[in-house]
């Protein structure tokens, strides 16, 4: 019984660690998600945010937004510096690019 309890606890550990790291990242951010979203959407007229992530990228804490563009299957990824609120990068990803990124993310999580 104890072994099952230990296994159950270990199985949930990565989720707890991920939540803690997100909490730690949010504590470091000076720019809120809402502020960063406004900045990102200004780069893609009539765009709609599909996903948001707070992450460290190339040593910088950034809010990363995947924004759907009207009448297009492409996604514009806009990264906003979570310290300054300035645009760090902006790139358009085709459906093929998105599939490659999803596969790489899935592989990294294993």
TAMOGI-V867957 format. One record per pair of residues at least 24 apart in sequence whose C-alpha atoms are under 8 Angstrom apart, sorted by sequence separation. I is the first residue (numbers start at 0). J is the second residue. D is the distance in whole Angstrom. If there is no record, write none. Layout:
I/J/D  I/J/D
This chain:
45/69/7  39/64/7  43/68/7  40/66/8  61/87/8  35/62/7  25/53/7  36/64/7  24/53/7  24/54/7  32/62/7  21/53/7  28/60/7  43/75/8  42/77/8  24/60/8  39/77/6  39/78/7  39/79/7  38/79/8  35/79/6  35/81/7  38/84/8  38/85/8  39/86/8  38/86/8  35/84/6  30/80/8  31/81/7  34/84/8  30/81/5  29/81/6  30/82/6  28/81/5  29/82/5  30/83/7  28/82/6  29/83/7  30/84/6  27/82/8
